[in-house]
Amino acid sequence: MNTRQYELYKFLKNNYADGKYISKKEICDGLPQYYAYDENTNRHNVDIEQDIRVINDWENMQKCIVSNKRGYKIGNEEECNEYLHRRFNSIFKSLKSLHNIKKRLEQNGQFRLVFGKEREIMECFINGTNKAD
């Protein structure tokens, strides 16, 4: 964890007020030496999001930073569990999609039962002789 990430953590910790989320603009205003807010670009979003990810991934960190559309904050037990559940669902959807692609690739070249205009042989890749279906 670098200095910028630690300062972000301290900023979130010191500005925790009644469970209020801290927006990206507030973070940029509070830490101008590390983050610059520009309404025309999403660059600040990427830097803050990456730093939050590093903070949450750091094993020695005792707190969990939760995020949503409203911003970031150090979460309580219920919020951390909800955040974990949302992240798990998001990751699970991605894994399900990857599993379907892997399954399709494993079926390349296999025969299958066809009805109508389907192909008898699974062709998962485009080569010079077949069209993309």
N, C-alpha and C positions, 0 to 999 in steps of 0.2 A: 504494500500500500504506500503510495507516494504522499507528498505533503498536501497536494491539492485535494486528494481524496480524504485525508484526515481532517483538513479544514472544512470540507463539506460535511463530514460526520459531526464535527463540533458545532457547526452552524445549525444543523438540524436539531441537535441535542439542546443547544442553548435557546433556540427559538420555538421550542415545543410549548404551545400555549393552548390549553383546553382541547387538545386533540385536533387542532386545526392543521389542515394540509398546507404546505408551503409550495407555492407555484415556482415554475422554472424562472419566471421573471423576478420573483422575490429572491431566489437564489443568486441570479446574475447581479441584481442590485446589491445584495449583501456581500457577495464575494467578487467584486469587479476585477480584482487582480488575477482571478482564475477563469472567470466565465464572462463572456460578453453577450448581451442580449441583442439580437437583431430580428426584427419582425419579418424580414424578407427571407430569412434562411432558417433551416432547422439544425444548423451546426451545433448550437448550444444544447439542443435536445440530445444529440448523440453523445456529447462529452459528459453531460450530467448523467444520462442513463448508463453509460459505460462505467462511470465512477460509482454509481449506486450498486451496480452489479459486482464490482470489485469489492466494495465494502461488505456487501452481504455474503460474498464468497470467502472473505477472510476469516480463517478459523478462530482467531483470537478476539473477534468482535463479539461483544455480549448482547448487543441490541440488534433488532431486525428492522430494516427500513422498508416500509410498504409504500406502494405507489398506486395511483389510479389517474383518471383524467384531471382531477383537481390538483395533483401535485404529489409531494412526498412528505413523509413524516416517520418518526419512530413509532412503531405500532405497539398496541397492547396485545394481550394474548388472543383475544377474539379476532382482531384485525390481522394479526400475523397468520392465524389459522385460515382465515378467509383468503388472504393473499397467497398462501401456499396452495390452497385448493384451486384458485384461479390459474396460477402458474402451472400446476400439475395438469389441469384440463387443457391448457394451451399446448403444452409439450406432448401430451397424449394424442391430440389431434394431429400434430406433426408426425409423430411416430406411426400413427395409423396410416397416414398418407404414404410414408416411406415404405411401410410394410406392404401396402397394395402395389406399389411400383416394383418392389423386390419380387413379389409373388408373380406379377405379370412377366418380369424378365426371366424367371425360372421356368415359365411355361413356353418360352420361345422354342419353336420347332416341334411342339407336341401336337398330336392329332386331337380333335375334339368333335363331339356330336354337333352337327349343324342343322339349322332350320332356315330355309330361305337363302338370302344373299350373303350369309356369313362365309368366311373362309374356313376350310377344313383344318388347315394348319395354322397355329398361332404364330404370327410374325410380329415381334415386338420392336424390331429395328427397321429403319428405312435403308434400303440399299438401292443400287441403280436400277433394279428391275421391278420393284413394287411401288405403288402409290401410297401416300399417307392416307389412312382411313380414319 
